[in-house]
Amino acid sequence: MPTIDVYNMEGKVCGTLELSDKVFAAQVNGPVIHSVVRAYLLNQRQGTQSTLTRSEVAGGGRKPWRQKGTGRARQGSTRAPQWTKGGIALGPKPRSYRVSVNKKEKRIAMLGALSSKVSSGDLIVLDNIALEEYKTKKIVAMLGALGANGKPMIVTEAPDQKVIKSAANIPGVATAPVNAMSVYEILKHDKLILTKAAVASLEEVYGE
């Protein structure tokens, strides 16, 4: 079992924690992580882009000139794709980009993402985040003490409005409860900060 230091909000070590091998020392499967992240990004797309074809553009009902005798190329409509203000040929139309991923792949990708943070030394475990009021200054001070001034992701066991709102205006910082974590967000941020309660929750869900 990997052992990791537990920090308080002042950045001081206040204990150690043994992490589950099943959750934090799993094999990192690159192809599966890639497919899960790709599906996540595709599923964010609305798919509402649309262009007008020649049949949808206004105008163009009259033939611009007669078929023969002018010396020019024959034309049937001023709304054909080659004309200015003409319709778009083979342009995008509304469609669904939805990609499904099975539960086993999601599990493998999540365990791989968590384990990669442990192996790279980018996982930080906090004893607790205790905020009595909404204070961005306290979150900034905490991140500085932990050496996580880049793009950290703070994960709590359950949604904590004081943490969410206090960190909302800090560039590069993301917050999420355990049940809203995504593989993409874990890998996107350079540091993953988990509370002890969040670690226990992850081990309960994925350590079976």
Steps between C-alpha positions, in 0.01 A plus 500: 500500500639843412536730800454874463538796732186679619516880518299764680392830344826663614700255289642310798508120519252381761509126435526228238243295312521158337332500161323202348699317231181436305424871471832684513749242367306363205639444152483806276329395176576779251268390215201466734570839660522652152165355392328615821641854475406516131144391580480758780605784270271389216206480739554866592421603143150631435505407132282798403722637222315546172553647154253575222502283188405633155141394561483700825662828392254776410478597132646338193173390345573661162756364256773770479535481121384280217650156459676554166642776288663728756847344500488464875473183705147374547342592831168397647485711817685783670479304825720212384810447722741669257310830515543778755212469748443148374422198714770299674593166348547216752493740798436393860148423614364434851607158622568312821863442597397272786743216572422235758761346730434189705539496878806276495691742277400796718623316808833404341555857379416654838731265690775562246464878532511487881797263499691720255467794740645290782792370292586849374485650850213730406248372757456704818284375788351755739380418848202731452399830341339703775363835387279699734412749227542563129867604475695481175806623690502186716488267200783695332707478819429128531605430140817701549588308816442170318709604200200472270495843338461374144179330391384289795172311533345490847274201568277472806279213611179698442423839341636772731364841400759686707784324318331530160429873528828585671697338215274613217697815413847345517635443146573136419344357817215250473285347773279192497340246732607136464190402302561774240866428427594427141812339357549799270497752786739289709754481218448861391609640837859469615419431867217294650407601855278252687365525851532189719123459479521511119770231502282280722205553268706410191631185666147402599373542144795365299671271751251217469 
